[in-house]
Amino acid sequence: MHSPPLPGTIGVLASGGLDSCILVGHLLEQGRSVQPFYVRTGVVWQAAEESGIRRFLAAIAAEKLAPLVTLELPLADVYEGHWSLTGADTPGADTPDEAVYLPGRNALLLVKAAVWCQRYGIGELAMAPLGSSPFDDASEAFFREFSSALNRGSPSRVSLLRPFGELHKRQVMHLGRELPLELSFSCIAPVRGRGDIDLHCGTCNKCAERRAAFRAAELEDRTLYADAMR
Ligand SMILES: [Zn+2]
């Protein structure tokens, strides 16, 4: 059994990307106790992403930051042939946001973390979708309705929250400007660099979004991009 969470703990689904890393840091700054979750779905960038979130959390270690909980949710059966598992035809820098939609993503990620929260008495579980997200499963209505469904039949309630739901990328980047954002990981086609360090490819849809986020916020981008090293 896991040790009981501190009173008032909020769970955060942390994918290792900029927004969820900033959400963890921001909640800690607000004095909250945070229980981060990483869900292992088997996507090709999982190892790079998980090591990114672990390095980021180690760098911001705090008394109120609980050790990362990893949850296993292999999707090979339902995602068979999908680019997220094969690594083939990964959406490139010139593709729209919609190109990186992962079927059922938020419902899948939320369900196991929500059950964990219900079991251990954590009353709030947050994700970091932004107001600009084009995906309906990032909407306020989805979070409200999915909360309601998940709490049916459970003696312990968990509210699903999207604290950055009304914010734009630039505002979120500013909330995180003091955090070690170079340790976060956004790439969907990582490149193995020297010393077995996973580099951002620099050319995929998510790398383009990441570079644009640093530019828009006028923050220095210390990310190691493989395409900038050639
Ligand atoms: Zn990339």
Residues whose N, C-alpha, C, O or C-beta is under 5 A from the ligand:
A	BS01	ZN	C187 I188 A189 H200 C201 G202 T203 C204 C207
